[in-house]
Each structure stands twice: as C-alpha cells, then as structure tokens.
C-alpha cells in the first residue's frame, strides 16, 4: 500500500506541478525598475515562461522597448525565407547612443592600428539566442533580459551600460522558433504533464531545430549561405564584438554547460590567450550559477574546432565565442534525472548566464579590448611576413562557382583582386573574369588561413563537428600560391558573368555543361517544351572545343519559331549567367549535331522523400538546392503518404539518408515503379536499405574490427569515437566520359565524407566512374583503419531494376549548401539518368 501511495503521489506531482512564472523569478534581487518600461506580460499577454514565446510576439515586445526606452534602438536587417524580420537591438547608455557611430568607428580603428587608448572605450558584446528553434529557453530568456537592461535602475546597471554596447539578437532562427513554439503551445494542457512520453515532448518531423529549408544554422557562420547568417555576419564584421554568446539547449538529463570546452579540441589557429580569457569569463558564470544553486560543468564536452559555429567563429576574428548549453525541458515541464525540470528554470539559467557575461565584459573590459587589439596587431605582423604572396583561385570554365566563393570572401571582408590577364600556373589556366587573387598581407589573414588550409594532423581524434572545410576544395576550384604581380584592380563590385546568346541562329544553339547554373538553364528550356539534347562525346564546332555534356538545342521542329526561340534563350541565358553559342552548320570535327551521340533529354519530374525516417538536414539541402538555385520544383513526398501517392507523376525519386522510411508495402510499390522505368537517386544509409531489400546488389567493404587491448573502461567512448569520420575531404579520380561526371574539367574531384560506408569497386573499370585514390585524404581527420578501408573504394554505383535504374551515392553531394563542387553530381543524375 505504501508503494502504491508513493507512486500515486509522484504521478499527481508530475501531473499538476506548476512552475513559478512571475517575472521576479528571473530578475536579480534588490533592483528597482522604471515603471514606464512595459513588462513582457503587458505586451505579449503572458508571463515569461508561462507559454513559449512566438516570434511575432517577441518582435512586438522588442519594438515596444525601442519605442519607450532611450537605452534601446532597433533595426531590421532583412527577412527569413518565411518573411520574418531579422531584428537587432542595440542596448547601451543614452550617452553612448548619441555617439554610436563614433564608438563603432573607434572600436574598429583599434583593430587597425598598433596603438589604442582603451580608457573610455566601451566593450562590445553580441548576445545571440536560440539559433536552434527548439532550444527556446534562450529566446524566452531574451524577453526577461531585455526588460532588465531597459528598466533596471541604479549605479550598477548605469555603469554596465556606460561601458558596454550590447548587440542583442533575441532570435537567431525566427522560423524555427515559431515552428517549435506552435508545437509546444498547442500540446500544453491547463495542468502541466511532466511525463516524458507525452506528445508535447515529441515534435513531428522535421522539428523546430532548423530554419525554413531545414538547415542547422549554427553551422553557417563561415559559409554564410542563408539569409539569417548573412544578417548577423554583416553585423559581426561591422562591429567586431569582443564577446559573442550563443545560447543553446541539450539533453533533458544534463545540467548547464559553459565554455571553455575540451582543451585538446581547440583549433590550432586560435590563440592560447583566447582560451585563458574564456576561463576567466567562466568564473563569472560559476559565481552567478552558484548563487542560484544551479548545477553546471565546463571543459568536459563540446569543442572549439570548426569555425562555422557561433561559439567558435569569433575565435578566428579576434573575439571570444562562448557556448551555453542548458538542459532542455523540451516543453513546459518534464521529468529528469535531476528532478522535475521546468521551462522557467531553464530560462532562469540562460538569463543568469547572459547577465554574468555582461558582468564579465564590464569587469574585464580593458583586458578584452587589449586582447582584440593585440590579436589584429599580431595578425598584421604575420601578414607582413607574407610579403607579396597571394592565393589564386578559379575555374576557367565555371565563372559562377568562382563568383560564389568570392561572394563569401566579400561577406567576411577579405580583400581580393581581379586578374590582369590569363595566368598559367602548375598546368592550370586561371582565366581573367573566372579567377581572383587574394593578397595574404591583409587584416583578415588568419581567417584566410582558416578557410584555405588543408590539415591532416590533429592533437585529438574526436570532433564535435567536421574536421575539414577547405573552401576551394568544397567549390572544386583550382587554387595555388602565387604573387600579387598577377593581380589587377581590387574587387569592389562583385558581378556575375553576363550571360546571353551571342547571335541568332536558324540551325542550332550550344552551351557547355561546365557552368554551375547550366542545370537551371536546361530546366527552363525543357519546361518550355523546347527539345534539347546532350552530347555523349567531345567535338569541335566552328573551331571551338565542346566537352562531354554539351547541350544542343536545334532550331527546327520546335513549338516556337526561330525568333521566339532566340528571344527566350537569350533571356534564360542571362538569368543563368551562361553564354549560348549560335551555330550555322551541323558539320563538326568529331561527332556532328545530327549524330546519335546526341541524346534527347526529358524534363525531370522529381519527388523528394521527406518525413519520418528521413534525415531532415539532407532533405533540406536538396530542397534548397533545387528550389533556390535551379528553380526546379520537387514534390516533397512524405513517407506517410507514399502508399497512396500516384508515383506515375514522377520520373525521378530522391531518397536521402534513410534506414527504414518505407515499410514492406511501400517498398513493393517503389520496386514496381522502378520496373516501369523510374529513376531512383539514393544517398548514404539508404544504400544499406536497398541492399537489404534486394533492390540493388552492393558489395560493401567490411571495416577492420578493432580490439581494445589496452583501453580502460573510462577510455572506451574515445576509443570508439576515434573511428567516426565526422567530416573530412577525400580525393577521387573521375572518368569524365561517364554522364555522372559531365561538366567537370579535371579528372580529380574532392568529395566530402562523414560516413564509414565503403563499396568495393566493380570488376569492369567503366562501372567505376568515380573512385577514391590510393592516397585519398586531402584534409581532415580519419583513423588509420578507416583510411586503409576507403582506399580505391567507390562512392557512386548504378544498377537496374526492370526498365528503371538506381543511382547510389555513399556521400552527401550537397553538404550544408556550400559544397558547390559536387552539386553537379546530383544534377547529372537527375538530367542524364537515361544516359547512365
């Protein structure tokens, strides 16, 4: 009976426990507040933590604060994909607000000169909240913190605001925050239920972590491919904040984490002083959390290696990046190993750490300003030693890819130059207008090194994120070290290649497949029901060489006359930044235009499998690629609807990383669709599923089994973790005559890999169009065992099912939207599927 009574007591406590939601729960004791500053509840209609704040209400409150407080100003920096404003508050003293431009100029000047006076210079702190939308305690804490900074009175807050300019970003991911708030609020009962099995704690796919296209935006600080990232990176470089904080959440059974992380997992380009200052700041967090009795830890998890994260990006730019991780209630109230975890408690910890950050900034103001000053002073000394050295990069046949890497450099305020004229170097041609030169002697030389370096030796074998991101390899660009003698004028106004048709033809038009936006142009042509063909061989027309994959549009037998065709192609070519050549004869050197080696192309009709069982990141990357870059409209086919969908509407289905997205009935339906002539493009773990369902015979190479002979129980996790390929870059050889490789000018290609899926090569060499080399590691970490396993395996395989075909990739060709160099592999599989 006693046991039953105890269980009943715990159940009712779980069901009816109500957290404290009064604003005073979060705020420091003994502080008087200006009654003219509205509380969050007076504007949004509920107390902080009572409900999950939606982004529209969050913005509403921030605008109201800016309207009534002379400490707060607000700016709109753009919009998300869903049209939500990307706001930024600047919070500081009224006197600082009156001279904000001067403060910004003075702050930047201190990074450009060898001497600076920090006596009256404010420190700059960027506070960012909830870049993962379903880690909402950060943005909800921003409500309380903004109120405190606007309304608190007394000498302490006045001193803080006098010495600090706070760049306040209340939601780094508006679309994700809105999505998660909707979920949590619609599943909240009047009586809160802390049972972890409740629906409130189990979001539907894809969840609120990501932005509109399902990207993890905390990996985009360096690539800068998304509108949210571009807004904050522009702010960052305009101000160069001394501290940047990034408020996250982790598992419900954890406590609270603040940096520094594991010391051995810090990038070697980060100065040691950075980590020492991070430790000093951590003392402020510890003191503040001790005061409210919250458990925490530091230096036991996470790392500071990949510079594309918010907590690490500042470290290569003269600032201090700080990651906060709060145990997540994932709703309003949930059981945990540490007792009942309430949403308000998670908010309170975030609020406390945000405030202790500002206290540390104020207390360490001069020290942190001097560190940033010395960071750039030392960087200039390093840069001056480079003298006249430079990096040249480009692709003589693809101006767009080169443009997009240059675009990233420009966003990071890295200077680069046009070429004076074409340059031949190490057997590669760097063409004027298709290539750029980066002087190594410039302010952001350390950032350049971080973006262009190839690193294969590491202090630690474990990585929280990827271990390599070498940008010219990601873009599949030629690059080399050179001198500034080859450089022309500095690029101030970056422009795309001017596309168009060079003249009107009554016979045919040609354009090479090398350019990045060639798939966009071809798709627009096929959508217009214009006949187009692809060349399976090389040839010369009018003395110009055309490569495998060249697209030919005949003028005759089209649904439009020659004038209308010319006008359409000219407009479409301009929009795709591609030059189309007019030809007046079909007689060539090599194959002629009427040859059967020109194959007719069909408009892709694509279904992208999404939903439960599918990795949302991978699906989102493809959706984003097709939708935003190529204007190709895929149908997002949810796994739950697969059984009743009419698959005859599609000639192509794409299945990204998936283990068991389809049940036996759906698998049977997919097999029949393939037998009827459909084309399936599969990625990563889907290959194991295909093999298990006997849809495709794949000869996987088994990894060597490891025996832990000298590994202790404590070390077992690290032992296993060292065998993970977290993200590295490997060299492959290409058979350029194979349709999957059309458009590549070199016979080597760098692939990004974060799997241990290895396929043995086929017996026939022509069935191995892409193959890892005998020494494939280009950049990043891989264990010796895995390196031995990957050598000369194949990352791509084709197979047939009836009249249909399967094209299988072991690796992600669209990684995080910045792996431009391998996007063409997917597009080739889509457009040339019948030629495989």
N, C-alpha and C positions, 0 to 999 in steps of 0.2 A: 504493500500500500504506500509506503514511504517513497519507493522508487516511482510509482505511478504519479503520486502527488508532485514529485520533483519534476518529472517530465512535463506534466501539465503546467507547472509554474513557468518552466523555461519556454514552453510553447506560447503561453499567453504573454510572457515578457517580450518574446520575439515579435509577436503579432501587434502588440499595442504600444511598444516603446516609442515615444515621441521625442525627437531631439530638440534641444534649445535653439530657437531661431531668432531670438531678439538680437538686434544689431550690436548691443553692448557685449554679446558673447565673443565677438571678434576683436573689438577695439581695446586699446590699452587702458588701464585704469588711471583715474585721476586726471583725465584730459577734458577740458571744456571745449564745446563745439559751437560754431557760429550758427545761430538759429535760422539765418537767412539762406543757408545752404540746404537744399532738399535732401532728405534721406532717400536711399534706393526705394524703400517701400512706398513713399509718397508719389513716386513716378511710375514704377513698374507694377505696383499693386500687390506685392507680397514681400515678405522679409527675405533677406539674403539667406539662401539655403532651404527655404520652405518649399520652393519649386526650383527646377532647373531653369536658369535664365535663358530665354531665347535671344537670338542675336538682335532681332529688331528692338526688343525692349532694352537690351544692353546699350545699343546705339542711342536709343531715346534718352536714356539716363545720362550718358556721356555728353550728349549735345546740351542737355539741360544744365549740367555742371559748367560747361564752357560759356553758357549764356549768362550765368549768375555769378561766377567766381572770377576774380581778377588774377587768380593763380593758374587758371586753366585756359588753354586755347585748343582748338581742334582743327584738323584738316582732313579732307578726303583725298586719298592717294590713288584712287582707282576703284575698280569693282572686281568681284569674283566672277567666275563663269556664270553663276546664277544671279548676278546683278546686285549682290550685297556690297555695301560700301566698305572699303578698307581704310578705316579711320585711324588716326594717330592723335593722341593728346600730348601736348607739351605742358608739363606741370613744373612750375618754379615760382619764385617770388615775384610779386608785381614789378619790382625794380628791375629784375632780370628780364622780364617780359618786354619791358620798354626798350631794351637794347639787345634783343635776342640775336639779331643778325650780326652784331658786333661780337657777341660771345661766340657764335659759331665760327666766325672768321678767325678770331683769336685762338680758338681751340685747334682749328686745322693748321694755322700758321705754326703752332707749337710742334707739330709733327713734320714741318718742312724746314726748320731752322736748327742750328746747333746750340742756340741759347734761347731760353724762355724764362719768363717770370711767372711763377705759379701762385704768387702771394694772394691775389684776389680772384683767381680764375676758378669758376665753378667746375665741378666734375660732371661728366655726362653719363647717365645710366639709362640703358634701354631695357625696359621691362616688358617681356612678351608672355602671353598667357594662352594655354590650351591650343597648341599647334595641332594636336590630335583632338578632334572634336568630341570624342567620347572619353576624354580625360578632362572633365568640365570643371573640376574644383578650382583650376587656375582662373578661368574667366569669371566664375562666380565670386572668387576672392577679389578680382579686379573691381567689382562693384563696391565692396567694403573699403578697399584700399583707396580708390578714387575719392570716395566720400571723406575718408580720413584726411587725405592730403589737401582736399579743398576746404574742409570745415574745421579741422583741429586748430586750436589757438594756443598761444604761449610761446615762450622763448625757444623751446626745443624744436618745434616744427618750423618756426621762423628761421632759426639758424640752419636747419636742414635745407629748406628751400632756397635760402640765400646762397648756399654753397653747392647746390645741385640743380642740374637741368635733367628732368625725368622725361624720357621719350616713352610714352605709355601706350602700349599696343594691347587693348583689352581682349582681342580675339584674333589670333594669328590664322585661324581657319573658320571663317564665318559660316560657310556652307556645311561643314562637318558638325559644328557646334549646334546649328539649327536642327540638323537631322537627328542628333542624339537627344537634344532637349525635348523634341517632339516625342521620341520613343519613351524616354524616362517619365515624362509627364503624363502621357496617355496611359501608362501602365501603373501609375501611382494610385493607391487607394486612400480613402479618408483615414483609415487605420493602416499604418505602415507595416509591411511584412518583410522581415529580415531573412526569410528562408532563401538560401542561395538558389533553390530550384524554381523560384518564382520567375514568371515571364519577364518581369522588369529587368532582370539581370542577364537576359539572353537576347541581344538585338538580332533583328533579321538582317540577312545579307544585304549590302556589304558592311553594315555598321556605320557608326559616325566618326570613325577614326580619320578617315580620308576626306579629301576635297571632292568636288563635283565629279571629276574623272577618276576618282579612287586612287589618288596619289598620296603617299606619305610625304607630306610637305616638309617634314623635318629632315629630309634627305636632299632638299633642293636649294640649300643656301649657296652652294658653289655652282651647280649647273644653271640655276635661275631660269627654269623653263616655264614656270607658272605665274599667273598674274599676282597672286598673293606674295610670292617670293620677290618678284620684281619691285613691288612697292616697298617692301621692308629693306631690300638690298640698296635701293636708291637712298632711303633714309639713313641706312648704316654708313654709306660712304660719304654722304653729305656731312655727317656729324662725327664719325669715328668714335663711338662711345667707349668709355673706359671699362665699363662693365656691361655685359648683356646677360640677362637671366631668362631661362627657358623653363616654364612650369609644366610638369608632366604628371602622369599617374602610372602606377604599376599594380602588381597583383594585390588582391584584397588582403591576403595574409601577411603582407610586408608591413613596414613601418614608414619611415621617411628617410630619403637619401638626399645628400647634397655633396657636391664635389669639393675636393678632387676625387677622381676615380682611382682605378688601379694604376699605380705609378709606372709600371713597366709597359703600359699600353698607351702611353702618350707619344704623339708623333715626334720624331727626332727634330723636325724643324721648329717645334715650339720651344721657346727659351725656358730654361730651368726656373728662372725668376717668375715666370708665369704661374707655375705650379706652387711655388713658395707663397706668392701673394694669394692664390686661391686658398691655400691652407690658412693664411691669416684671416681671410674673409670668413672662412668656415667657423672660426672661433666665435664670431658674432652670431652665426646661426645656432651653434650649440648652446650658447648662453641664453638666447631667446627661447629655444625649444625646451631647455631645462626649466625655464621659469614657468612654462605652462604644463610641464610634466609629460611632454611627448617623447616617445622613443624615436631614435634615428640612428643612422650609420653613415660612414664615409670611407673612401679608399678600399672598398671591398667589392665593388661592382662597377659596371659601365667603363667607358674609356674615353680618351681624348685623341683618337687617331684620325678618323675620317673628317676632313674639314668641311664637309657638306652638311653637318649638323649645327643646330643653333648654338649649342654649348661649346662647339669646337671652332666654328668659323671665326669668331673674334680672336682666337689664339694666334692665328696667322696674320692678323690685321692689327696687332698692337693693343688689343684689349684683353679682358678676362671674361671668358664664357663660363657660365655656371648652370649646371643642370640640377633641377629639383625633381624628385620623384616621390609622389605621395601615394600610399596605399589607397586603392580606389574602392569606394562604396558601390560604384557602377550603377547606382540608383540613389535612393533616398536613405536606405538603412539596410545593412547586411551583416550577417554573422561572419566572424573571422576568428582566427586563432588568438587574436588579441582582444577578444570580446566583441560586443556589438559595435560595428563601425558606422557612424552616422555621416551623412553628407555634410552637415555643418562642421563636424570635426575635421574633415578633410579640407574644407575651406579655411578653417582657422589656422591649420598648419601652413597652408600656402600663404595666407595673409601674413602670418608671423615671419616666415622666411623672406617674403617680399620686403617687409619693413626692416628686418635685420640687414638685408642687402643695402638699403638706403643708409642705415646707421653706419655700416662698414664703409660705404662710399664717403660719407661725411667724415668719419674718423680717420680714414686712410687717404683722404683727398690728395694731399701733396705727393704722397708715395706713389699713388696710382697714376697721377698726371706725369710724374717723372719717369715712371716705367714706360708709359706710352711714348713719351718724348725720346727716351733712350732707345726704344725698340726701333724707331724710324731713323734715329741718328746712326745706330749700328748698321741698319739695313742700307743706308746710303753709303757707308764705308765699304760694305760688302759689294754693293753695286759698282762703286768706283773702281774696284779691283777688276771688274769685268771689262773695263775699258770700252773698246769698240765692238765687243762681242754682241751677237744677236741671235735670235731664233727665227728661221724662215719656215713658213708652213703654207700648204696649199694643195690643190688638185687641179691639174691643167685641164681636166675635162668636167669638173664639177664646181662651178662657182658658188652654188647655193650652200653646200656643206661648209665651204671655207668661210662664207659670209656668216653663217650661224655660230661658228666658233669665234670669229671676230666680234660678233654681237655680244657674246658672253664676256669677252675681254673688256669691251667698252663698258658694260654694266659694272664691271669691277674696277673701272678707272685705270685700266692698264693701257699704256700708250703703244700704238703700233703704226706702221707706215705702209704706204703703197710701195710697189717695186718701181725702180726707174725704168727697167726693161726686163725682158725674159731672162731667167737665170738657169744655167745648167749646173747641177751640183750632185755629186755621188751617183751619177746615172739617172737622176730625176730632173724633170723640167718644171721649173716654177714660173708660171706664166703671169705676165702683168695683167691685173684685173681679176686673177684667180688665186693670188697669193699675197701674203703680207709678211712684214718683218717686225719683230718685237725687240727693241733695244733692251739688253739686260741691265744697263745702267739707268735705272729709274726707281721711283719711290717704292713701287709695289713689287720689287724684285723677289721678295720671299714668297709672295703669293704666286708669282710666275713659276718659281721652282716647285711649289706645291702642286700646280696644275700640270706641269710638263714632265716632272721627274718619273723615272722608272726605278722602282725599288723592289729588290728581291731578297734582302736580308733584314731580319727583324729581331728585336730583343725578346719579344713574346710571340707565342704561336696561337694565341686566342684573340679574336676580334669581335667587338660588339656589332660591327658593321663591316663594310667592304674594306679590303686591304689595298686596293688599287683603283685608280680612276684617271689614268694618264689621258688627258684630253685629246691630243692629236691621234692617239690610237683609237679612242672612242669614236672619233669622227672619220677614221680611216683616211687620214691625210698624210701626205709626205711631209717630213719635217727634218731639219738638221740645224746644226750650229753654223753660223756664218758671221759676217761682219756688217757693220752699218753702212759700208761703202755702197752696198747694193740697194739701199733704201732710198725711196723718194720722199714726197711730202708726207707729213703726219696725217693720219685719217681723222678728220673731224666730223664729216657727214658720211656715215656708212650707208652704202646703197647696194641694192640687189642688181644683178646683171639685167640689162634691158633686153627683154625678150621680144619676139615678133617673127613674122615671116619675111625673109629677105627679098622676095619678089613673088609676083603672081605666076602660077603655072597652069597650063592646060593638060599636063601629063601626070605629075605626082609630086608629093612632098616627102621629105625625110627628116627625121630628127633622131639623134643618138639617145641611148638609154642611160648614159652616164650621169646626167644631171639629177640631182636629188628630187626635183619636182616633176620628173618625167612621168611618174605614175599619175600625178594629178592631171597632167595634160592628156594622157591617154584615156583616163577615165572620163574626162569631159567629152572627148571625141566619141567614145563608144556610147555614152549616154545620149548623144545627139544622133545615134544610129548611123554614124559615119563608119564606113568599112575601113579597117586598119589591119596591117599585117606586121609580123615580126620576122626579122632576118635571123636565120639559124647559122649563117656563115658570115665571114668578113668579105668586104668588097670595096671597090673604089668607084665613085661616081663623079664625073667632072674633075678628076684628079684628086678628090678628097677621099681619105680613108674612112670607112664606116665599119664599126665593130659589131660583134655579136650583139643581138638585141636591138638593133636599129629598127625604128618604127617607120613603116611606109604607108602613106595614105594616097591611094590612086584618085585621080580627079574624075574619071569616067565612072558611070554606073553608080553614082551616089544619089541620095534623095534630094540633094540641092545642087544648083548649077555652080559653075566654076567661080563666079564672082561671090556668091553667098558663102561657098566653102572657104575661099581665100579670106573673106572678112571674119568668118567665125574663127578660123585657125589663127589669124593674126591676133585677135582679142584673147583667145585662150592661151596662146604662147606668151603674150605679155603678162597675163595673170600668173603664169607658171614660171616666168623668168627663163624661158628657153628659146633658143633661136632655131627656127624651122627653115630648112633649105628647100628651095624650089628646084626641080629638075625637069628637063625638057625631053629626055630620052630614057628608055629603059635599058639601053645597051651599056654595060659596065665592064670594068676589069674584075673578073671573078663572077659571081652569080649576077644574073640580070634581074630586073624588077619583076619579070613575069615568072621567075623560077619557082618551083615547088618548095624551094628552101625559104621562101617567104610563107609563113603560116598565118592563116586567118585567126583573128582574136575575137573573143567573146566578152561581153560586159560581165564583170563579176557581180554576182548576187550573193551576198555574204550573210551568214548567220554566225554570230559570235556567242558561244555558250557562256552564260553567266549564272550566278545563283549558288545555292548550297553545293559544296563540294568543289567549287572552283576558286582559285586564288584571285581575289579581287584586284590586287596590285597588277598582276599580269594582264588580266582582262581590261582593266582601266587604261593601261599603257597602249594596248592595241586600239581600243575605242578612241582614245585621244589622238593617236597617230592618224587613223583613218579619217576621223571627223574634222580635226582642226588643221591638218596639214595637207591632206589629199582630197578633201571634200567628197569622200566616199562614205556612203551611208550604210553601216552594218545594222542588221536587226539583232538586238540584244535578246537572245532566246534563252529564257530562264529554264533551268533544269526541271523545275516543277511542271512546266508546260510542254516539255519536249514530247511526251507521249501523245498529245493531241494536236501538235503542230503539223501543218502541211509542209513537209520538207521539200516537196517538188518545187516550191517557190525559190529554192536556193541551189546554186551550183557549187557553192563553197561553204563549208562549215569550219570554224576555227575553234579548237579546244585547247585552251591554255592549261597550265599546271593543274592537274586533277588526278585524284586517286580513284574515286568511286562516285562520280557525279551522276552517272546513268545506271539505272537498275537493269535487270536482265531483259525486260520487255523493251526498254528504250534502246538497249544495245542491239537487239534483234532488228529494231526499226532502222537504226543507223546503218547496220550491215546491208539491209535491203536497199537503202538509199545509195550506198556506195556501189552495190552491184548494178544499180540502174544508171550509173555514170557520174555520181557526185564525187567531189574532191574534198578530202579532209586534211586540214593542216593541224598538226598536233605538236605540243610542246612539253618538254621536261617529264614529269612523273606520269603524264598521260601515256607515254611510251610503254611504261611497265603495264599499264592497264590494257593497252592494245595487244601487247604480247600475251597477257593472261587470258584475254578473250579470243585469242587466235585470229584477230583481225589483221595482224601483221607479225611476221616472224622476225624477231630481233635477237641477235646473238650478243647478249650483254657480256662484257668482260668482268669477271669477278675480281674484286679488290683483294689484296693480300690480307689475310686475317692476322691481327696483331695479338700478341700475348704479352700481358703486363707482368713482366718477371720481377721488376724492381720498383713497381708503383705502389705507393701506400694507399690506404683507403681514402685518406684526405686528398690525394692527388688524382683519384680516379676520374673526376669530372674533367680536369685539364687534359688528362691523357686522351679521353675520348674527343674532347673539343678540338684538339690539335689535328684531328683527321677531317675536320669540316673545311670545305672550300667556301669560305664566307663571301668571296667575291674577288677574283683575280683575272688577269688578262693573259691569253694564250695565243700563240701563232699557229695559223693553219696555212696550208697550200690549197690553191684553187685550180680546178680545171675550168678555165674561162669559157670553154665551148659549151658547157652544160648550162641549160636555161636558168638554174637556180643562181648562177653567178653572172648572168648577163648584167652589163653596166659597170663591172669592176675592171679597172685598167691594169691593176697589178695582180701578180699571181700569188700574193701573200695577203692574208687578212687577219686582223686581230679580233678575237672573239672574247666577250665577257662570259665568265662561267661562275656559277655559285651552286653547282650540283656535283655529285660524285657518280653520275650516270655515264658509264663508258660503254661504247659499242665497238665491237671488233669490225675491222674493215671487211668488205666483200671480196670475194676471190677475183672478180673482174675489176680492174682498175677504173674503168669508165663508170662503175657504180659507186665510186668514192669521190664525188666532185669536190667535197671539202674534207680535208684530213689534217689532223694535228701533226705537227712536225716531230722529228726525233728529239728536238730540244725546244719544247713549246713555250716554256714560261717566259713571259715578257715583262710582267710587273705584278707584284702582289705575293701573297703567301700561299704555299701549298706544301704539304708534308712530302717527305721523300717517297713514301709509299704511294701516295696518290699521283705524284709526278711520274713515277715509274708506270703507273696504271694508265695514265692519259696518253702517253706517247703513241703516236701513229694510230690512235683510235679515230672514229669518225663522228662528227656532231650532227650529221644530216643523212637521212636514209629515205628512199622511196619504196613504195610497194603497191600492188594492185589487188583490188577486190572486185571480181567481175569486170564490168566496164569502168569502174571507178578507180581512184588512186588515193594513196595516203602519202603525205609529205611530212616527215617527222624530224623535229629539231630537239637535240638534247639541251640546248642553251637558249636563254632569253635574248632575242634579237632586238628588243625594244626597251632595254633596261632604263627605267627612270626618265624616259623621254630625251635623254641627252646622248644616247648611244646611236647617233646618226649613222655611223659607219656600217651597221648591219641591218638597218631598216629595209634596205633594198632586198635582202634575202627573203623577207616576208612578202614584199611586193612582187617579187619574181614568182614566188609560189602561188600567189593569187592570180596574176595576169597570165603566166606561162604554164599553168598547171597542166594543160593539154599537151604541152611540148616536152614534159618531163620524161 
